[in-house]
Amino acid sequence: DALKFFRWLDAASPSWFTAVPTMHQAILARSKRNKDIIQKNKLRFLRSSSASLPSQVMKELERVFSAPIIEGYGMTEATHQMASNPLPPLSQKPGSVGLEAGPKIRIAHELENYLIDGIGEVVISGPNVTPGYENNFEANKKSFFDFEGERWFRTGDQGAFDHDGYLSLTGRLKEIINRGGEKISPLEVDEVLMDHPSVAQVVTFAVPHEKLGEDVAAALVLEEGSKVTESDLKAFASDRMVEFKVPKKIVILSEIPKGATGKLQRIGLAEKLGLA
């Protein structure tokens, strides 16, 4: 509850807090009117997890709270944490979920059972990874494989490592948009639209297309008082990415529908917005 957050911050005076990205954005929206509380209650760091944190939000949080942001990556099957951006003096990389922080993390072929270099499905292995799903043979067959003496769990996320060993996610495999055979990461489109000064929040998703199978759409919330139009936003995106990645439909909302945990839901959003 962003309305209560700053009262809680003032009352508890914590050294850090953690939230999902949509909560961080709600907190930022009320930060200006709570400058005194922020100044009085200095934080050692902030943490974000459960969904990808836009690099623009990460930088703004760091500026507003004058503290580093740790973006973590985890899931229940790994007893939560798998990777994390480290605290200074080690490097933090906006747009990355950081370094291994628990199980081994590698990249696997998305269809075949072996490890690869480059972009692919993120897989994990280690003693804190679940040995399997109880009484669910099909789920275990799809989710686990053995390679070179180790058992690997498929996370369902697509990603890649950079030369420093930092992991970046390009999205959930089931959320990747397949536009006539061209694979488009919704996170990439999110990042471009979030660079527009009038955009406060965005979620890119697939909409059905009669010939292509799927096309690109985006729902977004504008900064208060903004008069920017759908055409303005499409032109902005066209200057920054190849044409087939530019959303063919942009829906401007007062609030983007979220799931029970506060995450933005890409799958099913086209139906909710009457675009399917």
Residue pairs with C-beta under 8 A, 6 or more apart in sequence:
2 23
2 26
2 27
2 29
2 30
3 30
5 27
5 30
6 30
6 34
6 37
6 38
9 17
9 37
9 38
9 41
10 37
10 40
10 41
13 41
14 41
14 43
15 43
15 44
15 45
16 43
16 44
16 45
16 46
16 47
16 67
17 43
17 46
17 47
18 46
18 47
18 48
18 49
19 27
19 46
19 47
19 48
20 48
20 49
20 50
20 51
20 261
20 262
20 263
21 48
21 50
21 51
21 52
21 53
21 54
21 57
21 264
22 51
22 201
22 258
22 262
22 263
22 264
23 262
24 46
24 48
24 53
24 57
24 61
25 57
25 200
25 201
28 57
28 60
28 61
28 64
29 200
31 38
31 64
38 64
38 65
42 66
42 67
43 65
43 67
44 67
45 67
45 68
45 69
45 70
45 87
46 61
46 65
46 67
46 68
46 69
46 70
47 69
47 70
47 71
47 72
48 58
48 61
48 69
48 70
48 71
48 72
49 71
49 72
49 73
49 74
50 261
50 262
50 263
51 263
51 264
52 97
52 169
52 171
52 187
52 190
53 69
53 71
54 190
54 191
54 194
55 94
55 95
55 191
55 194
56 191
56 194
56 195
57 194
58 69
58 71
58 94
58 95
59 94
61 69
62 68
62 69
68 87
68 88
68 92
69 85
69 92
70 84
70 85
70 86
70 87
70 92
70 98
71 84
71 85
71 96
71 97
71 98
72 81
72 83
72 84
72 85
72 97
72 98
72 101
73 81
73 82
73 83
73 84
73 97
73 98
73 167
73 169
74 80
74 81
74 82
74 83
74 102
75 82
75 155
77 129
77 130
77 153
77 155
78 102
78 103
78 124
78 126
78 128
78 129
78 130
78 153
79 102
79 128
79 129
79 130
81 101
81 102
82 100
82 101
82 102
82 103
82 105
82 124
83 97
83 98
83 99
83 100
83 101
83 102
83 105
83 167
84 97
84 98
84 99
84 101
85 92
85 93
85 96
85 97
85 98
85 99
85 166
86 92
86 98
86 99
91 164
91 166
92 98
93 162
93 164
93 166
93 168
95 168
95 191
96 162
96 166
96 167
96 168
97 166
97 167
97 168
97 169
98 166
98 167
99 165
99 166
99 167
100 165
100 167
102 126
102 128
103 124
103 125
103 126
103 128
103 129
104 124
104 125
104 126
104 150
105 122
105 123
105 124
105 167
106 115
106 122
106 123
106 124
106 125
106 152
107 115
107 116
107 117
107 118
107 119
107 120
107 121
107 122
107 123
107 159
107 160
107 161
108 114
108 115
108 116
108 120
108 121
108 122
108 123
108 145
108 147
108 152
108 154
109 115
109 116
109 120
109 121
110 120
110 121
110 158
110 173
113 145
113 146
113 147
114 147
115 123
115 147
115 148
115 152
118 160
119 158
119 159
119 160
119 170
120 158
120 159
120 160
121 154
121 155
121 156
121 157
121 158
121 173
122 155
122 157
122 158
122 159
122 167
122 169
123 152
123 153
123 154
123 155
124 152
124 153
124 155
125 150
125 151
125 152
125 153
129 151
129 153
130 153
131 151
132 140
132 143
132 144
133 139
133 140
133 143
142 154
143 153
143 154
144 151
144 152
144 153
144 154
145 151
145 152
145 154
146 152
156 172
156 173
156 174
157 169
157 171
157 172
157 173
158 169
158 170
158 171
158 172
158 173
158 176
158 185
159 167
159 168
159 169
159 170
160 167
160 168
160 170
161 167
161 168
162 168
169 187
170 176
170 185
170 187
170 188
171 185
171 186
171 187
172 266
174 267
175 186
175 205
175 206
175 266
175 267
176 183
176 184
176 185
176 186
177 183
177 184
177 185
177 186
177 204
177 205
177 206
177 214
177 215
177 216
178 184
178 206
178 213
178 214
179 209
179 212
179 213
179 214
179 215
179 216
179 244
180 209
180 211
180 212
180 213
182 244
184 216
184 244
184 245
186 203
186 204
186 205
186 206
186 216
186 266
187 204
188 241
188 245
189 204
189 216
189 218
189 237
189 241
189 245
189 247
190 202
190 203
190 204
190 218
192 236
192 237
192 240
192 241
193 199
193 202
193 204
193 218
193 220
193 233
193 236
193 237
193 247
194 202
195 240
196 228
196 233
196 236
197 223
198 222
198 223
198 226
198 228
199 220
199 221
199 222
199 223
199 228
199 233
200 220
200 221
200 222
200 223
201 220
201 221
201 256
201 264
202 218
202 219
202 220
202 221
203 218
203 219
203 220
203 256
203 264
203 265
203 266
203 269
204 216
204 217
204 218
204 247
204 266
205 217
205 218
205 219
205 266
205 267
205 269
205 270
206 214
206 215
206 216
206 217
206 266
206 270
207 214
207 215
207 216
207 217
207 248
207 249
207 270
207 275
207 276
208 214
208 215
208 270
208 276
209 215
215 248
215 249
216 244
216 245
216 246
216 247
216 248
217 247
217 248
217 249
217 250
217 251
217 270
217 275
218 247
218 249
218 250
218 251
219 250
219 251
219 252
219 253
219 256
219 269
219 273
220 233
220 250
220 251
220 252
220 253
220 256
221 252
221 253
221 254
221 255
221 256
222 228
222 252
230 250
230 252
233 247
233 250
234 246
234 247
234 250
237 245
237 246
237 247
238 246
249 275
251 273
251 275
256 264
257 265
257 269
257 272
258 264
258 265
259 265
270 276
